[in-house]
Amino acid sequence: MSDAGMSTVEYAIGTIAAAAFAFVLYTVLTGDSVVSTLTGLVEHALSVKS
């Protein structure tokens, strides 16, 4: 029994899973609530007087 193609299939599945995870992460991070929260956090940090 030959397992010659096994590593290629595993590599392809891993690549697809990583791309799907990156897409979900991108979708979450570019959502309105995250963007507005980060914007508010940055604005608050910049407005703090020392």
Biopython code that builds the backbone (N, CA, C, O; Angstrom):
import numpy as np
from Bio.PDB.StructureBuilder import StructureBuilder

atoms = [
    (1, "MET", "N", (0.839, -1.176, 0.000)),
    (1, "MET", "CA", (0.000, 0.000, 0.000)),
    (1, "MET", "C", (0.891, 1.248, 0.000)),
    (1, "MET", "O", (1.820, 1.362, 0.799)),
    (2, "SER", "N", (0.592, 2.172, -0.904)),
    (2, "SER", "CA", (1.410, 3.367, -1.034)),
    (2, "SER", "C", (0.695, 4.586, -0.460)),
    (2, "SER", "O", (-0.491, 4.798, -0.712)),
    (3, "ASP", "N", (1.427, 5.383, 0.314)),
    (3, "ASP", "CA", (0.879, 6.625, 0.874)),
    (3, "ASP", "C", (1.554, 7.839, 0.243)),
    (3, "ASP", "O", (1.768, 8.849, 0.913)),
    (4, "ALA", "N", (1.886, 7.747, -1.025)),
    (4, "ALA", "CA", (2.648, 8.801, -1.683)),
    (4, "ALA", "C", (1.907, 10.139, -1.714)),
    (4, "ALA", "O", (2.530, 11.190, -1.559)),
    (5, "GLY", "N", (0.591, 10.114, -1.911)),
    (5, "GLY", "CA", (-0.153, 11.363, -2.015)),
    (5, "GLY", "C", (-0.688, 11.889, -0.696)),
    (5, "GLY", "O", (-1.342, 12.932, -0.666)),
    (6, "MET", "N", (-0.424, 11.192, 0.383)),
    (6, "MET", "CA", (-1.012, 11.548, 1.659)),
    (6, "MET", "C", (-0.578, 12.933, 2.130)),
    (6, "MET", "O", (-1.424, 13.711, 2.572)),
    (7, "SER", "N", (0.675, 13.259, 2.054)),
    (7, "SER", "CA", (1.121, 14.561, 2.545)),
    (7, "SER", "C", (0.569, 15.698, 1.688)),
    (7, "SER", "O", (0.307, 16.782, 2.208)),
    (8, "THR", "N", (0.388, 15.475, 0.401)),
    (8, "THR", "CA", (-0.164, 16.500, -0.476)),
    (8, "THR", "C", (-1.618, 16.794, -0.119)),
    (8, "THR", "O", (-2.029, 17.955, -0.087)),
    (9, "VAL", "N", (-2.392, 15.755, 0.149)),
    (9, "VAL", "CA", (-3.795, 15.933, 0.528)),
    (9, "VAL", "C", (-3.883, 16.646, 1.870)),
    (9, "VAL", "O", (-4.704, 17.549, 2.036)),
    (10, "GLU", "N", (-3.069, 16.263, 2.810)),
    (10, "GLU", "CA", (-3.079, 16.922, 4.118)),
    (10, "GLU", "C", (-2.675, 18.387, 3.990)),
    (10, "GLU", "O", (-3.246, 19.252, 4.654)),
    (11, "TYR", "N", (-1.707, 18.660, 3.151)),
    (11, "TYR", "CA", (-1.272, 20.044, 2.915)),
    (11, "TYR", "C", (-2.409, 20.862, 2.306)),
    (11, "TYR", "O", (-2.631, 22.006, 2.703)),
    (12, "ALA", "N", (-3.124, 20.288, 1.353)),
    (12, "ALA", "CA", (-4.232, 20.990, 0.702)),
    (12, "ALA", "C", (-5.352, 21.273, 1.699)),
    (12, "ALA", "O", (-5.909, 22.370, 1.705)),
    (13, "ILE", "N", (-5.684, 20.302, 2.536)),
    (13, "ILE", "CA", (-6.736, 20.501, 3.533)),
    (13, "ILE", "C", (-6.309, 21.565, 4.538)),
    (13, "ILE", "O", (-7.117, 22.410, 4.924)),
    (14, "GLY", "N", (-5.064, 21.532, 4.960)),
    (14, "GLY", "CA", (-4.564, 22.544, 5.888)),
    (14, "GLY", "C", (-4.595, 23.934, 5.286)),
    (14, "GLY", "O", (-4.924, 24.900, 5.975)),
    (15, "THR", "N", (-4.262, 24.048, 4.026)),
    (15, "THR", "CA", (-4.288, 25.338, 3.336)),
    (15, "THR", "C", (-5.711, 25.878, 3.229)),
    (15, "THR", "O", (-5.948, 27.066, 3.447)),
    (16, "ILE", "N", (-6.647, 25.011, 2.896)),
    (16, "ILE", "CA", (-8.050, 25.425, 2.797)),
    (16, "ILE", "C", (-8.578, 25.854, 4.167)),
    (16, "ILE", "O", (-9.293, 26.850, 4.277)),
    (17, "ALA", "N", (-8.223, 25.101, 5.207)),
    (17, "ALA", "CA", (-8.664, 25.452, 6.560)),
    (17, "ALA", "C", (-8.074, 26.795, 6.991)),
    (17, "ALA", "O", (-8.771, 27.607, 7.600)),
    (18, "ALA", "N", (-6.810, 27.037, 6.686)),
    (18, "ALA", "CA", (-6.176, 28.306, 7.044)),
    (18, "ALA", "C", (-6.823, 29.466, 6.294)),
    (18, "ALA", "O", (-7.031, 30.533, 6.872)),
    (19, "ALA", "N", (-7.140, 29.276, 5.030)),
    (19, "ALA", "CA", (-7.795, 30.325, 4.245)),
    (19, "ALA", "C", (-9.194, 30.612, 4.789)),
    (19, "ALA", "O", (-9.604, 31.771, 4.854)),
    (20, "ALA", "N", (-9.923, 29.580, 5.176)),
    (20, "ALA", "CA", (-11.258, 29.773, 5.742)),
    (20, "ALA", "C", (-11.176, 30.518, 7.069)),
    (20, "ALA", "O", (-11.986, 31.406, 7.335)),
    (21, "PHE", "N", (-10.205, 30.162, 7.899)),
    (21, "PHE", "CA", (-10.021, 30.852, 9.180)),
    (21, "PHE", "C", (-9.654, 32.317, 8.957)),
    (21, "PHE", "O", (-10.156, 33.195, 9.659)),
    (22, "ALA", "N", (-8.789, 32.584, 7.991)),
    (22, "ALA", "CA", (-8.402, 33.964, 7.684)),
    (22, "ALA", "C", (-9.611, 34.765, 7.199)),
    (22, "ALA", "O", (-9.761, 35.933, 7.556)),
    (23, "PHE", "N", (-10.463, 34.153, 6.398)),
    (23, "PHE", "CA", (-11.662, 34.838, 5.913)),
    (23, "PHE", "C", (-12.603, 35.179, 7.064)),
    (23, "PHE", "O", (-13.125, 36.292, 7.131)),
    (24, "VAL", "N", (-12.822, 34.232, 7.966)),
    (24, "VAL", "CA", (-13.693, 34.482, 9.118)),
    (24, "VAL", "C", (-13.107, 35.577, 10.003)),
    (24, "VAL", "O", (-13.827, 36.468, 10.454)),
    (25, "LEU", "N", (-11.807, 35.510, 10.250)),
    (25, "LEU", "CA", (-11.149, 36.520, 11.075)),
    (25, "LEU", "C", (-11.249, 37.898, 10.431)),
    (25, "LEU", "O", (-11.520, 38.883, 11.119)),
    (26, "TYR", "N", (-11.037, 37.978, 9.133)),
    (26, "TYR", "CA", (-11.153, 39.243, 8.406)),
    (26, "TYR", "C", (-12.577, 39.796, 8.497)),
    (26, "TYR", "O", (-12.774, 40.992, 8.711)),
    (27, "THR", "N", (-13.557, 38.920, 8.332)),
    (27, "THR", "CA", (-14.954, 39.336, 8.398)),
    (27, "THR", "C", (-15.300, 39.887, 9.779)),
    (27, "THR", "O", (-15.991, 40.899, 9.892)),
    (28, "VAL", "N", (-14.822, 39.224, 10.821)),
    (28, "VAL", "CA", (-15.102, 39.673, 12.184)),
    (28, "VAL", "C", (-14.406, 41.000, 12.463)),
    (28, "VAL", "O", (-15.013, 41.914, 13.022)),
    (29, "LEU", "N", (-13.147, 41.108, 12.080)),
    (29, "LEU", "CA", (-12.385, 42.312, 12.402)),
    (29, "LEU", "C", (-12.803, 43.538, 11.595)),
    (29, "LEU", "O", (-12.568, 44.667, 12.026)),
    (30, "THR", "N", (-13.406, 43.337, 10.454)),
    (30, "THR", "CA", (-13.844, 44.485, 9.661)),
    (30, "THR", "C", (-15.318, 44.796, 9.892)),
    (30, "THR", "O", (-15.879, 45.662, 9.221)),
    (31, "GLY", "N", (-15.942, 44.107, 10.822)),
    (31, "GLY", "CA", (-17.336, 44.388, 11.166)),
    (31, "GLY", "C", (-17.446, 45.747, 11.836)),
    (31, "GLY", "O", (-16.476, 46.254, 12.400)),
    (32, "ASP", "N", (-18.622, 46.326, 11.771)),
    (32, "ASP", "CA", (-18.847, 47.678, 12.295)),
    (32, "ASP", "C", (-18.563, 47.790, 13.782)),
    (32, "ASP", "O", (-17.977, 48.778, 14.223)),
    (33, "SER", "N", (-18.964, 46.801, 14.559)),
    (33, "SER", "CA", (-18.786, 46.902, 16.010)),
    (33, "SER", "C", (-17.314, 46.888, 16.397)),
    (33, "SER", "O", (-16.902, 47.628, 17.290)),
    (34, "VAL", "N", (-16.527, 46.064, 15.742)),
    (34, "VAL", "CA", (-15.098, 45.985, 16.062)),
    (34, "VAL", "C", (-14.390, 47.261, 15.638)),
    (34, "VAL", "O", (-13.569, 47.798, 16.381)),
    (35, "VAL", "N", (-14.708, 47.744, 14.449)),
    (35, "VAL", "CA", (-14.074, 48.965, 13.950)),
    (35, "VAL", "C", (-14.420, 50.153, 14.850)),
    (35, "VAL", "O", (-13.548, 50.957, 15.180)),
    (36, "SER", "N", (-15.680, 50.263, 15.244)),
    (36, "SER", "CA", (-16.066, 51.385, 16.101)),
    (36, "SER", "C", (-15.444, 51.266, 17.481)),
    (36, "SER", "O", (-15.066, 52.276, 18.075)),
    (37, "THR", "N", (-15.331, 50.046, 18.006)),
    (37, "THR", "CA", (-14.692, 49.846, 19.310)),
    (37, "THR", "C", (-13.218, 50.224, 19.256)),
    (37, "THR", "O", (-12.722, 50.919, 20.144)),
    (38, "LEU", "N", (-12.518, 49.774, 18.224)),
    (38, "LEU", "CA", (-11.102, 50.108, 18.099)),
    (38, "LEU", "C", (-10.905, 51.606, 17.872)),
    (38, "LEU", "O", (-9.966, 52.196, 18.405)),
    (39, "THR", "N", (-11.779, 52.217, 17.088)),
    (39, "THR", "CA", (-11.684, 53.653, 16.855)),
    (39, "THR", "C", (-11.879, 54.421, 18.157)),
    (39, "THR", "O", (-11.135, 55.358, 18.446)),
    (40, "GLY", "N", (-12.875, 54.025, 18.938)),
    (40, "GLY", "CA", (-13.118, 54.666, 20.226)),
    (40, "GLY", "C", (-11.950, 54.487, 21.177)),
    (40, "GLY", "O", (-11.592, 55.409, 21.910)),
    (41, "LEU", "N", (-11.359, 53.310, 21.168)),
    (41, "LEU", "CA", (-10.212, 53.037, 22.040)),
    (41, "LEU", "C", (-9.019, 53.913, 21.664)),
    (41, "LEU", "O", (-8.354, 54.469, 22.538)),
    (42, "VAL", "N", (-8.750, 54.035, 20.372)),
    (42, "VAL", "CA", (-7.634, 54.867, 19.903)),
    (42, "VAL", "C", (-7.892, 56.341, 20.208)),
    (42, "VAL", "O", (-6.994, 57.056, 20.652)),
    (43, "GLU", "N", (-9.117, 56.786, 19.969)),
    (43, "GLU", "CA", (-9.451, 58.183, 20.253)),
    (43, "GLU", "C", (-9.329, 58.484, 21.742)),
    (43, "GLU", "O", (-8.850, 59.552, 22.124)),
    (44, "HIS", "N", (-9.756, 57.556, 22.577)),
    (44, "HIS", "CA", (-9.632, 57.749, 24.020)),
    (44, "HIS", "C", (-8.156, 57.784, 24.433)),
    (44, "HIS", "O", (-7.759, 58.605, 25.260)),
    (45, "ALA", "N", (-7.357, 56.903, 23.860)),
    (45, "ALA", "CA", (-5.926, 56.854, 24.192)),
    (45, "ALA", "C", (-5.232, 58.148, 23.773)),
    (45, "ALA", "O", (-4.343, 58.632, 24.474)),
    (46, "LEU", "N", (-5.634, 58.707, 22.640)),
    (46, "LEU", "CA", (-5.013, 59.936, 22.167)),
    (46, "LEU", "C", (-5.484, 61.168, 22.936)),
    (46, "LEU", "O", (-4.788, 62.181, 22.984)),
    (47, "SER", "N", (-6.682, 61.073, 23.542)),
    (47, "SER", "CA", (-7.200, 62.236, 24.254)),
    (47, "SER", "C", (-6.779, 62.284, 25.722)),
    (47, "SER", "O", (-7.036, 63.280, 26.398)),
    (48, "VAL", "N", (-6.148, 61.245, 26.222)),
    (48, "VAL", "CA", (-5.703, 61.213, 27.617)),
    (48, "VAL", "C", (-4.552, 62.199, 27.785)),
    (48, "VAL", "O", (-3.565, 62.157, 27.051)),
    (49, "LYS", "N", (-4.700, 63.082, 28.760)),
    (49, "LYS", "CA", (-3.671, 64.089, 28.989)),
    (49, "LYS", "C", (-2.758, 63.626, 30.111)),
    (49, "LYS", "O", (-3.217, 63.093, 31.121)),
    (50, "SER", "N", (-1.487, 63.831, 29.927)),
    (50, "SER", "CA", (-0.535, 63.417, 30.957)),
    (50, "SER", "C", (-0.220, 64.532, 31.923)),
    (50, "SER", "O", (0.566, 64.342, 32.851)),
]
sb = StructureBuilder()
sb.init_structure("model")
sb.init_model(0)
sb.init_chain("A")
sb.init_seg("    ")
for serial, (resi, resn, name, xyz) in enumerate(atoms, 1):
    if name == "N":
        sb.init_residue(resn, " ", resi, " ")
    sb.init_atom(name, np.array(xyz, "f"), 0.0, 1.0, " ", f" {name:<3s}", serial, name[0])
structure = sb.get_structure()
